[in-house]
Amino acid sequence: MKKIVKLSICLALACSMVACSPKNASDTVGGNQSTDNVLTGKAKGFGGEVIATVTLKEGKIVDVKIDGSKETKGIGTLAIEKLPDKIVETGNKDVDVVSGATVTSKAIIAAVNNALDPEKYPYIAEDETSGVTKTPEVVVAAEVFQGFGLSNIGRVGPGKDDKDVQVYSINQVFANVLFDAEGKILDLYIDQLEVATPNYDGESMPHFSGFPGQKGYNLDSNHDGVIDGLTEDTDDNFLAETSSWATKRDRGEDYRMGTGTWASQMDKFQSLFVGKTVAEIKEWYTKYCSDVNGRPLKADSSNEADVTKYSALSDEDKTMLADVVSGATMSLNDSHGNIIEAIEIAYNNRKGLDIKGAASIGLGLDSSGRIGPGKDDKDVSVYSINEVYANTLFDAEGKIVAIHVDQLEIATPNYDGESMPHFSGFPGQEGYNLDANHDGAVDGVSVPTEETYTNEISSWKTKRDRGESYVMGTGNWSSQMDKFESMFIGKTVGEVEEWFAKYCSDLNGRPLKADSSKDEDVKKYSALTSEEQAMLADVVTGATMSLKDSHGDILSAIRKSFENKVTIDLTVSK
């Protein structure tokens, strides 16, 4: 049965994955019709087409029906059920996607946009030779290794606002890479998170204003290049900003470049890197990219150094580059992010996989802010940002065949943990209490300069990189995550979520234990069978941390890796 929901809305939101509309709404929206005008739009959802039927009356949207019959039950259908109410509540303001159903949420918004303005949001139908439906190249390897790499860079820029206040941005490139025994890349999935101060005028750019207490930052709320005031210096704004961060792939069509989108350019580079070792990629970069800006050399460059370098290449090299720049012209290593470094770190972190093959590869990021952990001895709150990365391989049925989860936790410098990565705020902001020797006593106030800003960001380490220094009640963070990962193998994402709902505390997201003192946990644990209790006893010997709490949402990252998955055809033949 088709899933259809009615809603009343009065907005048109930009989004990726837009599809066609059989009727033209371009001269209807904002008009003054006396009769109803019914428009339809389509978008590519997670399972298939999502169709929006939009009714206009006197130039205003009075009704919308959403048909998403092929969306995943209990996941995509949640977006169909919940998003309409969110749209009605917010009116013509931005609408947040439904957590866990990002693809369907974006498809609903895109379908409405396509109905209202098909010229601005045209139908882009997928065929057998485009997008993720393209038949992947068959890859056979005797051994497969998986690695995750994260590269962090702080940028002074892009530019300044109309009040002559500097824009700053944080650029994080993350790579899920598969290697063979010789170190050659079998496949890879790269994404990036760019977060800027809110005085940047780009409409789809994720923002961060600094931590509460730092007085906010200049805000260009309508993205017109004119500062409208300061962001709110509140806990609520901090939490809202960090939870709304979207990667460059998630930003989709909103992240347009000179040639295509960021995602399409990255896809072009990824196809180029397959079959190469990290050393060969670095050699390719050195030979064929500009020493000035890290971009692939072009025949029409006006830079003298680039002209000289390009002229020294053979005709075959120039032909190859002409093909590359037809789809990818962005830099592989500059202040926007170091893509090559992320791939190299993935190689250094690689681990052998015991799998027979894989049908898709995905990478998911979940970001959130936390008020805590605790306060310092001056009664000033500690704040932290948690980014969870899930690097996953799935079989044709959507079951997990390999998974590697890591996490970056960043705290204000008044946190007394010695190995915790810190962020003191953006240059020009008020500093933050500093516990320099990690003894629980504040020693002074940090002074955010451009040097400390870039140094802090480049020094950030994930929880796996922190290794033995991240000790927990049972083992360390890495060993606990390894335990969970081994348990997730063979399950679909839905089954992982069901396991969590049945066997973890509703209070803190941790696996249930026989000796819990919480009434709710005792009741939930007692309802389990003896076999289930025995299974949990084994789990908590190695993993007791939460899978979903203020420290980070591991389940959401895994879900997003599934939603973002790209088809591959990998066979391991030992």
MARTOR-87216 format. One record per residue (C-alpha): x, y, z; residue in one letter. Coordinates in nm, 3 decimals. Last residue first. Layout:
<rs>
(r (X; Y; Z); A) ...
</rs>
This chain:
<rs>
(r (4.233; -1.642; -0.122); K) (r (3.970; -1.493; -0.350); S) (r (3.813; -1.184; -0.199); V) (r (3.543; -1.048; -0.430); T) (r (3.451; -0.682; -0.449); L) (r (3.173; -0.543; -0.669); D) (r (3.099; -0.190; -0.549); I) (r (2.775; 0.006; -0.501); T) (r (2.790; 0.328; -0.302); V) (r (2.659; 0.360; 0.053); K) (r (2.544; 0.696; 0.186); N) (r (2.228; 0.569; 0.356); E) (r (2.424; 0.277; 0.499); F) (r (2.701; 0.502; 0.631); S) (r (2.426; 0.725; 0.773); K) (r (2.284; 0.435; 0.976); R) (r (2.629; 0.355; 1.112); I) (r (2.680; 0.719; 1.214); A) (r (2.336; 0.725; 1.378); S) (r (2.415; 0.412; 1.578); L) (r (2.740; 0.559; 1.708); I) (r (2.564; 0.864; 1.851); D) (r (2.819; 1.056; 2.056); G) (r (2.928; 1.139; 2.411); H) (r (2.580; 1.280; 2.482); S) (r (2.435; 0.932; 2.445); D) (r (2.406; 0.652; 2.191); K) (r (2.622; 0.341; 2.179); L) (r (2.712; 0.375; 2.544); S) (r (3.021; 0.216; 2.691); M) (r (3.023; -0.129; 2.853); T) (r (3.219; -0.335; 2.601); A) (r (3.467; -0.616; 2.676); G) (r (3.323; -0.833; 2.952); T) (r (2.998; -0.646; 2.887); V) (r (2.935; -0.842; 2.566); V) (r (2.987; -1.185; 2.723); D) (r (2.738; -1.116; 3.001); A) (r (2.503; -0.981; 2.735); L) (r (2.504; -1.314; 2.552); M) (r (2.442; -1.497; 2.880); A) (r (2.147; -1.267; 2.952); Q) (r (2.009; -1.342; 2.608); E) (r (2.040; -1.717; 2.666); E) (r (1.875; -1.684; 3.007); S) (r (1.582; -1.508; 2.841); T) (r (1.528; -1.136; 2.885); L) (r (1.249; -0.980; 3.095); A) (r (1.481; -0.946; 3.394); S) (r (1.711; -0.713; 3.195); Y) (r (1.430; -0.467; 3.119); K) (r (1.309; -0.464; 3.479); K) (r (1.659; -0.422; 3.620); V) (r (1.731; -0.144; 3.370); D) (r (1.418; 0.051; 3.465); E) (r (1.485; 0.000; 3.838); D) (r (1.842; 0.127; 3.812); K) (r (2.089; -0.063; 4.032); S) (r (2.239; -0.268; 3.749); S) (r (2.412; -0.590; 3.859); D) (r (2.299; -0.812; 3.570); A) (r (2.414; -0.564; 3.310); K) (r (2.232; -0.405; 3.016); L) (r (2.447; -0.272; 2.731); P) (r (2.483; 0.108; 2.753); R) (r (2.242; 0.358; 2.596); G) (r (2.217; 0.572; 2.910); N) (r (1.860; 0.559; 3.040); L) (r (1.689; 0.327; 2.791); D) (r (1.958; 0.075; 2.874); S) (r (2.072; -0.157; 2.597); C) (r (1.957; -0.505; 2.498); Y) (r (1.626; -0.460; 2.319); K) (r (1.661; -0.117; 2.157); A) (r (2.029; -0.172; 2.079); F) (r (1.965; -0.508; 1.916); W) (r (1.682; -0.354; 1.710); E) (r (1.919; -0.079; 1.592); E) (r (2.177; -0.338; 1.490); V) (r (1.901; -0.534; 1.315); E) (r (1.799; -0.225; 1.119); G) (r (2.160; -0.164; 1.022); V) (r (2.169; -0.518; 0.887); T) (r (2.356; -0.777; 1.089); K) (r (2.632; -1.014; 0.981); G) (r (2.905; -0.821; 1.162); I) (r (2.755; -0.604; 1.438); F) (r (2.897; -0.818; 1.720); M) (r (3.253; -0.785; 1.594); S) (r (3.202; -0.408; 1.578); E) (r (3.083; -0.393; 1.939); F) (r (3.393; -0.567; 2.066); K) (r (3.620; -0.352; 1.851); D) (r (3.452; -0.043; 1.997); M) (r (3.537; -0.161; 2.347); Q) (r (3.898; -0.230; 2.249); S) (r (3.930; 0.113; 2.088); S) (r (3.781; 0.303; 2.383); W) (r (4.012; 0.138; 2.634); N) (r (3.992; -0.174; 2.851); G) (r (3.690; -0.202; 3.080); T) (r (3.640; 0.098; 3.306); G) (r (3.784; 0.317; 3.032); M) (r (4.137; 0.418; 2.932); V) (r (4.191; 0.667; 2.649); Y) (r (4.570; 0.693; 2.691); S) (r (4.600; 0.339; 2.556); E) (r (4.513; 0.455; 2.206); G) (r (4.473; 0.829; 2.145); R) (r (4.469; 0.747; 1.775); D) (r (4.162; 0.529; 1.833); R) (r (3.988; 0.816; 2.012); K) (r (4.065; 1.049; 1.724); T) (r (4.348; 1.300; 1.745); K) (r (4.338; 1.677; 1.697); W) (r (4.682; 1.833; 1.652); S) (r (4.604; 2.018; 1.326); S) (r (4.308; 2.189; 1.493); I) (r (4.502; 2.314; 1.794); E) (r (4.792; 2.440; 1.583); N) (r (4.565; 2.635; 1.345); T) (r (4.388; 2.818; 1.628); Y) (r (4.703; 2.861; 1.837); T) (r (4.870; 3.038; 1.544); E) (r (4.567; 3.246; 1.448); E) (r (4.543; 3.360; 1.807); T) (r (4.293; 3.239; 2.065); P) (r (4.424; 3.350; 2.406); V) (r (4.365; 3.082; 2.667); S) (r (4.269; 3.194; 3.014); V) (r (4.455; 3.111; 3.334); G) (r (4.582; 2.817; 3.538); D) (r (4.248; 2.646; 3.607); V) (r (4.288; 2.363; 3.858); A) (r (4.190; 2.004; 3.776); G) (r (4.551; 1.888; 3.749); D) (r (4.569; 1.879; 3.370); H) (r (4.889; 2.087; 3.345); N) (r (4.750; 2.368; 3.129); A) (r (4.398; 2.381; 3.272); D) (r (4.280; 2.676; 3.063); L) (r (3.965; 2.885; 3.097); N) (r (3.854; 3.010; 2.757); Y) (r (3.956; 3.301; 2.541); G) (r (3.729; 3.583; 2.428); E) (r (3.697; 3.578; 2.053); Q) (r (3.938; 3.752; 1.816); G) (r (4.088; 3.427; 1.690); P) (r (3.828; 3.148; 1.699); F) (r (3.765; 2.932; 2.002); G) (r (3.987; 2.744; 2.249); S) (r (3.962; 2.401; 2.087); F) (r (4.117; 2.106; 2.265); H) (r (4.200; 1.741; 2.197); P) (r (4.180; 1.530; 2.516); M) (r (4.501; 1.343; 2.601); S) (r (4.556; 1.499; 2.945); E) (r (4.197; 1.510; 3.068); G) (r (4.153; 1.827; 3.276); D) (r (3.883; 1.999; 3.071); Y) (r (3.938; 2.375; 3.091); N) (r (4.071; 2.372; 2.734); P) (r (3.722; 2.336; 2.580); T) (r (3.672; 1.987; 2.445); A) (r (3.713; 1.798; 2.118); I) (r (3.604; 1.434; 2.076); E) (r (3.684; 1.263; 1.747); L) (r (3.544; 0.916; 1.700); Q) (r (3.625; 0.597; 1.516); D) (r (3.417; 0.311; 1.379); V) (r (3.544; 0.040; 1.144); H) (r (3.294; -0.201; 0.996); I) (r (3.313; -0.512; 0.780); A) (r (3.052; -0.752; 0.637); V) (r (2.746; -0.556; 0.749); I) (r (2.426; -0.696; 0.602); K) (r (2.253; -0.489; 0.335); G) (r (2.136; -0.788; 0.136); E) (r (2.399; -0.739; -0.136); A) (r (2.675; -0.735; 0.125); D) (r (2.778; -0.425; 0.318); F) (r (3.109; -0.253; 0.395); L) (r (3.125; 0.020; 0.657); T) (r (3.328; 0.315; 0.775); N) (r (3.144; 0.481; 1.063); A) (r (3.273; 0.816; 1.186); Y) (r (3.151; 0.970; 1.514); V) (r (3.209; 1.342; 1.575); E) (r (3.170; 1.468; 1.932); N) (r (3.204; 1.832; 2.032); I) (r (3.274; 1.925; 2.393); S) (r (3.187; 2.192; 2.647); Y) (r (3.327; 2.233; 3.000); V) (r (3.124; 2.463; 3.219); S) (r (3.281; 2.735; 3.433); V) (r (3.250; 2.678; 3.808); D) (r (3.600; 2.816; 3.871); K) (r (3.721; 2.466; 3.965); D) (r (3.620; 2.344; 3.618); D) (r (3.279; 2.214; 3.519); K) (r (3.145; 1.873; 3.415); G) (r (3.190; 1.680; 3.090); P) (r (3.011; 1.880; 2.970); G) (r (2.736; 2.044; 2.772); I) (r (2.774; 1.824; 2.467); R) (r (2.761; 1.905; 2.097); G) (r (2.681; 1.658; 1.822); S) (r (2.817; 1.525; 1.493); S) (r (2.726; 1.200; 1.317); D) (r (2.934; 1.103; 1.017); L) (r (2.873; 0.808; 0.785); G) (r (3.094; 0.635; 0.530); L) (r (2.971; 0.367; 0.293); G) (r (3.091; 0.081; 0.073); I) (r (2.873; -0.157; -0.124); S) (r (2.855; -0.515; -0.255); A) (r (3.133; -0.671; -0.047); A) (r (3.349; -0.981; -0.061); G) (r (3.449; -1.301; 0.114); K) (r (3.561; -1.128; 0.433); I) (r (3.837; -1.160; 0.692); D) (r (3.968; -0.805; 0.675); L) (r (4.325; -0.690; 0.734); G) (r (4.380; -0.359; 0.908); K) (r (4.477; -0.021; 0.766); R) (r (4.573; 0.271; 0.991); N) (r (4.883; 0.376; 0.791); N) (r (4.683; 0.345; 0.469); Y) (r (4.399; 0.555; 0.607); A) (r (4.656; 0.816; 0.715); I) (r (4.782; 0.826; 0.356); E) (r (4.430; 0.873; 0.220); I) (r (4.362; 1.158; 0.466); A) (r (4.696; 1.319; 0.373); E) (r (4.603; 1.313; 0.005); I) (r (4.276; 1.491; 0.070); I) (r (4.437; 1.779; 0.257); N) (r (4.168; 2.039; 0.313); G) (r (4.043; 2.382; 0.204); H) (r (4.382; 2.533; 0.295); S) (r (4.541; 2.334; 0.015); D) (r (4.594; 1.975; -0.091); N) (r (4.391; 1.792; -0.354); L) (r (4.275; 2.115; -0.513); S) (r (3.959; 2.135; -0.722); M) (r (3.952; 2.088; -1.101); T) (r (3.774; 1.754; -1.141); A) (r (3.534; 1.654; -1.420); G) (r (3.675; 1.778; -1.750); S) (r (3.991; 1.844; -1.553); V) (r (4.074; 1.473; -1.547); V) (r (4.015; 1.415; -1.920); D) (r (4.236; 1.707; -2.016); A) (r (4.493; 1.575; -1.769); L) (r (4.512; 1.242; -1.952); M) (r (4.550; 1.419; -2.286); T) (r (4.827; 1.635; -2.142); K) (r (5.012; 1.331; -2.012); D) (r (4.985; 1.160; -2.352); E) (r (5.115; 1.473; -2.523); D) (r (5.416; 1.467; -2.291); S) (r (5.455; 1.713; -2.005); L) (r (5.714; 1.993; -1.993); A) (r (5.459; 2.251; -2.110); S) (r (5.245; 2.184; -1.802); Y) (r (5.524; 2.269; -1.559); K) (r (5.617; 2.588; -1.742); T) (r (5.254; 2.700; -1.771); V) (r (5.197; 2.621; -1.401); D) (r (5.495; 2.835; -1.297); A) (r (5.379; 3.122; -1.520); E) (r (5.021; 3.122; -1.392); N) (r (4.778; 3.190; -1.674); S) (r (4.655; 2.831; -1.701); S) (r (4.483; 2.744; -2.029); D) (r (4.625; 2.395; -2.070); A) (r (4.527; 2.293; -1.719); K) (r (4.730; 2.143; -1.434); L) (r (4.538; 1.955; -1.165); P) (r (4.492; 2.172; -0.854); R) (r (4.738; 2.193; -0.566); G) (r (4.733; 2.574; -0.551); N) (r (5.079; 2.701; -0.643); V) (r (5.274; 2.382; -0.706); D) (r (5.003; 2.295; -0.956); S) (r (4.919; 1.931; -1.004); C) (r (5.047; 1.674; -1.254); Y) (r (5.391; 1.569; -1.137); K) (r (5.365; 1.613; -0.761); T) (r (5.007; 1.486; -0.748); Y) (r (5.089; 1.179; -0.956); W) (r (5.389; 1.107; -0.732); E) (r (5.167; 1.141; -0.424); K) (r (4.914; 0.906; -0.580); I) (r (5.193; 0.661; -0.664); E) (r (5.317; 0.667; -0.303); A) (r (4.964; 0.605; -0.176); V) (r (4.943; 0.303; -0.405); T) (r (4.742; 0.321; -0.725); K) (r (4.477; 0.084; -0.862); G) (r (4.189; 0.317; -0.779); V) (r (4.318; 0.675; -0.753); F) (r (4.164; 0.799; -1.080); L) (r (3.820; 0.666; -0.990); S) (r (3.849; 0.852; -0.659); Q) (r (3.950; 1.174; -0.834); F) (r (3.638; 1.169; -1.050); K) (r (3.417; 1.085; -0.752); D) (r (3.567; 1.383; -0.568); M) (r (3.468; 1.611; -0.855); Q) (r (3.113; 1.472; -0.855); S) (r (3.085; 1.520; -0.478); A) (r (3.217; 1.876; -0.484); W) (r (2.962; 1.959; -0.751); T) (r (2.989; 2.001; -1.128); G) (r (3.277; 2.198; -1.282); T) (r (3.310; 2.552; -1.152); G) (r (3.179; 2.431; -0.819); M) (r (2.833; 2.378; -0.675); R) (r (2.784; 2.271; -0.315); Y) (r (2.406; 2.305; -0.296); D) (r (2.375; 2.013; -0.538); E) (r (2.489; 1.776; -0.266); G) (r (2.524; 1.926; 0.082); R) (r (2.546; 1.569; 0.212); D) (r (2.854; 1.513; -0.002); R) (r (3.015; 1.826; 0.143); K) (r (2.934; 1.710; 0.494); T) (r (2.641; 1.849; 0.692); A) (r (2.660; 2.010; 1.037); W) (r (2.318; 2.048; 1.196); S) (r (2.398; 1.884; 1.532); S) (r (2.688; 2.122; 1.596); T) (r (2.485; 2.438; 1.529); E) (r (2.180; 2.337; 1.732); A) (r (2.385; 2.233; 2.037); L) (r (2.580; 2.560; 2.044); F) (r (2.264; 2.763; 1.978); N) (r (2.086; 2.595; 2.269); D) (r (2.380; 2.646; 2.505); D) (r (2.363; 3.017; 2.441); T) (r (2.566; 3.307; 2.299); D) (r (2.315; 3.388; 2.026); E) (r (2.482; 3.480; 1.699); T) (r (2.576; 3.844; 1.651); L) (r (2.418; 4.105; 1.425); G) (r (2.292; 4.136; 1.067); D) (r (2.628; 4.136; 0.885); I) (r (2.593; 4.205; 0.512); V) (r (2.720; 3.963; 0.247); G) (r (2.368; 3.862; 0.144); D) (r (2.362; 3.527; 0.322); H) (r (2.033; 3.587; 0.506); N) (r (2.169; 3.540; 0.859); S) (r (2.510; 3.700; 0.809); D) (r (2.619; 3.664; 1.171); L) (r (2.921; 3.808; 1.353); N) (r (3.027; 3.572; 1.631); Y) (r (2.901; 3.466; 1.975); G) (r (3.002; 3.618; 2.309); K) (r (3.263; 3.353; 2.405); Q) (r (3.051; 3.231; 2.697); G) (r (2.892; 2.950; 2.500); P) (r (3.153; 2.793; 2.270); F) (r (3.245; 2.915; 1.923); G) (r (3.007; 3.039; 1.657); S) (r (3.010; 2.728; 1.437); F) (r (2.842; 2.722; 1.097); H) (r (2.770; 2.470; 0.822); P) (r (2.785; 2.632; 0.475); M) (r (2.466; 2.596; 0.269); S) (r (2.400; 2.967; 0.216); E) (r (2.756; 3.094; 0.170); G) (r (2.782; 3.436; 0.338); D) (r (3.053; 3.360; 0.592); Y) (r (2.985; 3.564; 0.906); N) (r (2.865; 3.246; 1.075); P) (r (3.219; 3.114; 1.135); T) (r (3.288; 2.824; 0.905); A) (r (3.255; 2.444; 0.915); V) (r (3.383; 2.225; 0.632); E) (r (3.322; 1.853; 0.665); L) (r (3.469; 1.632; 0.396); Q) (r (3.398; 1.302; 0.224); D) (r (3.604; 1.027; 0.068); I) (r (3.499; 0.674; -0.025); Y) (r (3.761; 0.434; -0.154); L) (r (3.812; 0.124; -0.366); D) (r (4.081; -0.132; -0.446); L) (r (4.372; 0.100; -0.365); I) (r (4.710; -0.061; -0.411); K) (r (4.901; -0.133; -0.089); G) (r (5.058; -0.454; -0.214); E) (r (4.828; -0.672; -0.001); A) (r (4.522; -0.497; -0.144); D) (r (4.382; -0.171; -0.009); F) (r (4.032; -0.050; 0.080); L) (r (3.987; 0.314; 0.185); V) (r (3.736; 0.503; 0.401); N) (r (3.861; 0.862; 0.391); A) (r (3.788; 1.166; 0.605); F) (r (3.873; 1.529; 0.524); V) (r (3.817; 1.787; 0.798); Q) (r (3.825; 2.159; 0.721); N) (r (3.768; 2.418; 0.993); I) (r (3.683; 2.768; 0.877); S) (r (3.755; 3.125; 0.978); Y) (r (3.602; 3.448; 0.845); V) (r (3.783; 3.762; 0.952); Q) (r (3.599; 4.072; 1.066); V) (r (3.621; 4.371; 0.828); D) (r (3.264; 4.475; 0.913); K) (r (3.155; 4.376; 0.559); D) (r (3.278; 4.022; 0.626); D) (r (3.627; 3.887; 0.566); K) (r (3.772; 3.633; 0.325); G) (r (3.749; 3.252; 0.320); P) (r (3.933; 3.252; 0.552); G) (r (4.213; 3.173; 0.792); V) (r (4.186; 2.797; 0.762); R) (r (4.219; 2.529; 1.028); G) (r (4.312; 2.185; 0.897); I) (r (4.218; 1.834; 1.011); N) (r (4.297; 1.510; 0.822); S) (r (4.113; 1.189; 0.910); L) (r (4.203; 0.847; 0.769); G) (r (4.024; 0.515; 0.795); F) (r (4.176; 0.193; 0.670); G) (r (4.052; -0.140; 0.537); Q) (r (4.276; -0.421; 0.413); F) (r (4.181; -0.684; 0.157); V) (r (4.364; -1.001; 0.060); E) (r (4.353; -1.224; -0.248); A) (r (4.184; -0.952; -0.452); A) (r (3.912; -0.941; -0.717); V) (r (3.748; -0.618; -0.828); V) (r (3.460; -0.608; -1.077); V) (r (3.399; -0.254; -1.196); E) (r (3.075; -0.109; -1.071); P) (r (2.760; -0.091; -1.284); T) (r (2.635; 0.268; -1.261); K) (r (2.329; 0.295; -1.041); T) (r (2.525; 0.512; -0.792); V) (r (2.524; 0.803; -1.033); G) (r (2.497; 0.759; -1.408); S) (r (2.523; 0.486; -1.668); T) (r (2.211; 0.282; -1.601); E) (r (1.990; 0.587; -1.579); D) (r (1.910; 0.832; -1.307); E) (r (1.663; 1.106; -1.386); A) (r (1.765; 1.460; -1.301); I) (r (1.439; 1.653; -1.289); Y) (r (1.508; 2.022; -1.260); P) (r (1.517; 2.239; -0.946); Y) (r (1.543; 2.593; -1.087); K) (r (1.346; 2.506; -1.398); E) (r (1.110; 2.272; -1.213); P) (r (0.999; 2.548; -0.974); D) (r (0.711; 2.457; -0.744); L) (r (0.690; 2.085; -0.821); A) (r (1.067; 2.047; -0.817); N) (r (1.087; 2.222; -0.482); N) (r (0.824; 1.989; -0.337); V) (r (1.017; 1.688; -0.469); A) (r (1.340; 1.823; -0.323); A) (r (1.190; 1.863; 0.024); I) (r (1.057; 1.507; 0.019); I) (r (1.385; 1.374; -0.124); A) (r (1.587; 1.548; 0.146); K) (r (1.381; 1.377; 0.413); S) (r (1.406; 1.040; 0.235); T) (r (1.786; 1.062; 0.226); V) (r (1.825; 1.185; 0.583); T) (r (1.608; 0.925; 0.752); A) (r (1.804; 0.856; 1.071); G) (r (1.727; 1.201; 1.214); S) (r (1.443; 1.371; 1.026); V) (r (1.580; 1.653; 0.814); V) (r (1.576; 2.005; 0.948); D) (r (1.346; 2.256; 0.782); V) (r (1.464; 2.607; 0.699); D) (r (1.202; 2.876; 0.757); K) (r (0.896; 2.940; 0.539); N) (r (0.648; 2.795; 0.785); G) (r (0.839; 2.633; 1.070); T) (r (0.548; 2.440; 1.224); E) (r (0.396; 2.330; 0.892); V) (r (0.732; 2.204; 0.769); I) (r (0.794; 2.014; 1.092); K) (r (0.447; 1.858; 1.070); D) (r (0.516; 1.743; 0.713); P) (r (0.856; 1.601; 0.815); L) (r (0.719; 1.357; 1.069); K) (r (0.517; 1.094; 0.880); E) (r (0.709; 1.095; 0.553); I) (r (1.035; 1.113; 0.747); A) (r (0.926; 0.817; 0.958); L) (r (0.845; 0.631; 0.636); T) (r (1.214; 0.645; 0.548); G) (r (1.297; 0.456; 0.865); I) (r (1.013; 0.236; 0.992); G) (r (0.943; 0.096; 0.648); K) (r (1.218; 0.180; 0.400); T) (r (1.096; 0.404; 0.118); E) (r (0.929; 0.241; -0.181); K) (r (0.579; 0.381; -0.128); S) (r (0.696; 0.738; -0.089); G) (r (0.391; 0.933; -0.204); D) (r (0.369; 1.276; -0.043); I) (r (0.054; 1.489; -0.068); K) (r (0.080; 1.864; -0.036); V) (r (-0.189; 2.120; 0.043); D) (r (-0.249; 2.492; 0.064); V) (r (0.051; 2.634; -0.119); I) (r (-0.020; 2.996; -0.199); K) (r (-0.074; 3.168; -0.534); G) (r (-0.445; 3.212; -0.486); E) (r (-0.470; 2.841; -0.413); K) (r (-0.181; 2.607; -0.485); L) (r (-0.195; 2.227; -0.447); T) (r (0.130; 2.032; -0.444); V) (r (0.156; 1.663; -0.532); T) (r (0.496; 1.539; -0.417); A) (r (0.640; 1.212; -0.545); I) (r (0.929; 1.019; -0.389); V) (r (1.094; 0.790; -0.641); E) (r (1.285; 0.483; -0.529); G) (r (1.423; 0.314; -0.221); G) (r (1.635; 0.593; -0.074); F) (r (1.452; 0.878; -0.247); G) (r (1.511; 1.023; -0.590); K) (r (1.287; 1.324; -0.630); A) (r (0.961; 1.401; -0.806); K) (r (0.732; 1.696; -0.847); G) (r (0.362; 1.746; -0.910); T) (r (0.149; 2.057; -0.944); L) (r (-0.220; 2.116; -0.877); V) (r (-0.365; 2.463; -0.932); N) (r (-0.674; 2.556; -0.733); D) (r (-0.876; 2.844; -0.865); T) (r (-0.860; 3.221; -0.804); S) (r (-0.496; 3.249; -0.901); Q) (r (-0.288; 3.536; -0.767); N) (r (0.079; 3.457; -0.832); G) (r (0.354; 3.394; -0.576); G) (r (0.403; 3.043; -0.707); V) (r (0.228; 3.010; -1.039); T) (r (0.466; 3.138; -1.306); D) (r (0.745; 2.891; -1.226); S) (r (0.507; 2.609; -1.144); A) (r (0.538; 2.422; -1.475); N) (r (0.369; 2.085; -1.478); K) (r (0.520; 1.741; -1.536); P) (r (0.773; 1.788; -1.260); S) (r (1.108; 1.613; -1.269); C) (r (1.360; 1.515; -1.003); A) (r (1.584; 1.669; -0.740); V) (r (1.857; 1.462; -0.571); M) (r (1.998; 1.765; -0.390); S) (r (1.813; 2.030; -0.191); C) (r (1.679; 2.384; -0.205); A) (r (1.365; 2.460; -0.005); L) (r (1.039; 2.597; -0.138); A) (r (0.805; 2.726; 0.128); L) (r (0.442; 2.758; 0.233); C) (r (0.335; 2.420; 0.367); I) (r (0.019; 2.229; 0.446); S) (r (0.051; 1.853; 0.481); L) (r (-0.114; 1.531; 0.369); K) (r (0.059; 1.193; 0.402); V) (r (0.059; 0.903; 0.156); I) (r (0.233; 0.566; 0.205); K) (r (0.127; 0.345; -0.083); K) (r (0.000; 0.000; 0.000); M) 
</rs>
